Amino acid sequence: TTSSRNSWGNGVGTATSFSPVSRPDRSVVTYPCSRPLYNWRKQYGGMKADDATEFTELENENALLEKLLAEAELEKADLKEIAKRKF
């Protein structure tokens, strides 16, 4: 019956409901919904929600500090360039 079928047209709960889907625009075969979960588990592992939130905040702070350091290094290089010139 159609009520026991999911959006892929396969029977609900069968092994074929998670069969690979090939995309016509790419030559890559993907599995529906499994990749985002795998990526999340790979990044956050066995962390609790509070740990994952703190980890994300630390990543954002680290990105900001790296940007500030890069700007400081550029400014330092500019000052060295100006110091080399003769007036």
C-alpha positions, 0 to 999 in steps of 0.5 A, a space after each residue: 500500500 502507499 501508506 506504508 511507503 516513504 518518500 523514496 518509494 521503498 517500504 518503510 523500515 526495509 534495508 532498501 529504504 537507505 539505498 544509495 542515491 546517485 546524483 545526476 550532476 555529480 559522480 558521487 553516490 551519497 546515502 540520504 541523511 547519514 553524512 550530516 550525522 557522521 560529520 556531526 559525530 566526527 566533530 563533536 564526538 561524545 560531547 554533551 550539549 554544554 561542551 559542544 556549545 562551549 567548543 563552538 564558542 571557543 572556535 569562534 573566539 579562536 577565529 577572531 584572535 587569528 584574524 586580529 593576529 593576521 592584521 597585526 602581522 600586516 601592520 608590522 610588515 607595513 611599518 618595517 617597509 616604511 622604516 626601510 625607506 629613506 626620507 
